[in-house]
Amino acid sequence: MTESMKEFQKLFREIQFKFSRFFTRMFSSEKLSVPQIFVLAQLFREGDLPMNQLAKYLGITRPAVTNLIDRLVKEDYVERIANSDDRRVILARLKKKGRDIVGKLEAKWVDFLTKTVSKFSRSEQDTIRDFYRSLSKSIDELL
């Protein structure tokens, strides 16, 4: 392994740890787990989703998603609804409380990211964006 790759790995781990710390602080104030937040955020972005699609997104089993949804239903963040096209399929739908919490967390994330990235020039911001786009694509190809 080259010195350059060793340095990249070290820096990447540092950044991952810092993002993890930020998200842990942000999520813990809401008394929700990271997987619960991910479910809420996915429903916020995509709309109503079947359990199997949520399971695929999270990389967990359908029973595990059902357990997450059970807790989110109990806390009034999500509701279960029948799919109008196939009544055998149950969809998860974000309720107002769920939309409100995701909106609040998204605002915190945007503020954090804006403050972080604003320290870079426009050209550097473009380079960072392009790097993340390419990295995301590469990871998708490997997963």
N, C-alpha and C positions, 0 to 999 in steps of 0.2 A: 504494500500500500504506500502510495506517495505521501510526502509530507503535506502537500496541498490537500489531499483527501482526508488525512488525519485531522487537519485544522478544520476542514469543512464539517466533519462529523462532530468535532468538539463544539463548534459554534452552533450547529443545528440542534444538538442536545441542550445547550444553554438556552436557546430561544424556545424550544419545546417546553422546557422546565418553567420558563418565565410566563409563557402563555398559560400553562397548566395552573400555575400559582394565581394568575389573574382570574381565570375561569373558576377556580375553586373558591376564591374570595367572593366573586360575584354570585355564584350559585348558592353558596352556603347561606348567604343573607336571605335567600328565599326558601330555605328548608326543602330544597328539591335536589335529587341526585342528578348527576351528569346525564345518565341515560334518559331520565324523565325530561330534562331540559331539551335533549336532542329530539325526543318525540314531539314535544310541544313546538319546537322550532321547525321541524319538518312539516307538521300539520299547518303551521302558520304560512310556510312558503308554498306548499303543494295543495292545501285544501284537504278535504275528506280523503282518507286512505284506508285500504283494507289492511288487516293485521299482517298478512304475509308480505306486503310491500314494506311495512314498517320494520318487520323482522329482517328483511333483506338489507334495508338501508343501515340498520344498526349492526348487522352481522351477528344476530342472535336468533335463537329458536322462536317459533311462533308462541309456544307456551310462555316463554320469558316475556315476550311483548304483551301477551294477554295479562300477565301479572303486573307489568308496568301500567298498562291501561286501567286495570282494576283500581290501582292506587290513585291514578289521576282522575278517574270517575268519582271515587270516594271523596276526593278533595275539591270536586266541582270544576276542574280544569278542562275536562274532556267529557264527551258523551258518546255512547254507541248508537249508531243508526243502521237501519237496514238499507242495503244498496237497492235503489229503485230498479235497476236492470236485472239483478239476481238477488232475491230476498234471502238466499242462503248465505250470502256474503255480508259480513258485518263490517261497517266502516267506523273509524274513529273520527270524531269531529271536535274541533277546538271550540270551547265555550268562551264567553266574554272574559271570564277570569283568566283563562289560558291565553287569550289574545293580549290581554292587558299585561300579563307578566312577561310574555315574549317581547312585546313592544318596549317595556321598561328595560329588559336585558339588552335588547338590540341597541337602544339608545346609549347605554353604558359602553357597549362594545364599540359602537361607531365613535363615541367620544374618545375612548382609549386609543383606538386605531388612528384617528385623525391627529391626536396629539403626538403620537409616535411617528407617524409618517410625515407630518408637517415639518419635521426637522431636516428633511431631505429635499434636494432640488427637484424640480419637475422631471428632469432627465433621470435622476436616481429613482424617483417614484415609478416612472415608466419601466425601468430596469427591474425593480422589485416585483412589480405587477407581472411583467413578462416571465420572470423567473418562477413565480408561484403558479402561473398558468401552465408552464411547461412541466414543473414538478408535479402538479396535480394530474396532468395527462400521463406522465410516466408512471406514477403510482397506480392510476386506474388500469394501465396496461399490465402491471405486475400482479394486481389483485384479481 
